[in-house]
Amino acid sequence: MKTVITAELQVVALGTGNTSMSQHVSEAVSAIGKLGIKYSLTPMGTAIEAASMDEVFDAVKTVHEALVRTGVKRVVTHLAIDDRRDSPKSMEEKVESVKNKLKIR
């Protein structure tokens, strides 16, 4: 059975003197894109899909360090992981399952 791990990643740049997060989020998403893993940007974070826990943690480290490289002096990273081993589902399958129950198309 193929492993599919879904994770949601949030990074917060502190002490930048600006309340806007879009520049920092774009740096984070760009770093994820360069890894070649599947991702979905949401208003409050970025969902990623990986084949292993190592891939998830590599993505988190890459994103965190990308912000540090821009000169941010303090980065807070939040991570939620869904590692379902009995029946791996993609991000789209998980959303579709809820929509079906709500009768949304």
N, C-alpha and C positions, 0 to 999 in steps of 0.2 A: 504494500500500500504506500502510495506517495505521501510524504509529509508536507503539509501546508500549514505554516505558522503565520498567523495574522497578528500584527502589532500596531498599536497607535503610539505615535511619537509626538511629543510637544517639546519645543525648546523655547526658553524665555531668556532674552538678553537683558540683563539688568545694568543700571547705571549708565545708560547710553545718552541720557539727557533728552530723550525723545520718546513719546508714548506710542508712536507708530511701530508696528512689528513687521510690516510687509517686506522691507529690505532684508531683514534677518531671515524671515520665512523663505524668501526667494533664494537666499544662499543655501539654506538647509535643503530645500527641494532640489536645487541644482546639484548638490552633493549626492543626494539619493539617486537622481537621474543618471549620474555618471557611473554608479554602481551597476546599473542595468537590472535592478530588481523592480518588481511591480509596485506601484504606489498610487494612492488616491489622496489628493489634497482636500481637506475639509476646512470649514471655517475655524475650527478649534484645534486642529492638529493635522497630522499626515498619517494615513494608514499605509502600512507596507505589508507585503506578502513575501515570505521567504521559505526556502526549502529546509532550513536548519536554524537552530538557535544561534550557532556561530554567525550565520549570515545576518540575523537580526541584530546581534550585538556589534558586529562590524559596521552595520548601517548606523546604529546609534553613535558609535565612536566617531565615524566619519562626519556625521552631521554636527555633533558637539564640537569637534575640532575645526570644522569649517567656520563656525561662528567665532571661535577663538582667533583663528587666522585673520579675521576681518578687523581685529583690534578690540573686540568685546572683552572686557576684563572679568565679567562674571556671567556664567551661563548656567541656567537651571534646566535640567532635562528630566522629563516625565515619560515613563514608558509603561504601557499596558500590553500584556502578551496573552494571546489565545492560542494555546498549544493543544489542539484537540487531536488525539491519536486514534480514536475509534472510528471516526468518519471525517477525514479531512475535507474541508469545504473552502472554496475560494471566497474572496471578499464579495464578489458579485452573487455567489450562491447564498451567502448569509443574508444579504440584503433582500434578495428575491424571496427567500423563505419567509421573512417578516412581511413583505408586501403581499404575498399569497394569503397569509393569515388575516391581513387587513383588507383583502380584496382590492388592492391598489395595483394599477397597471401603469 
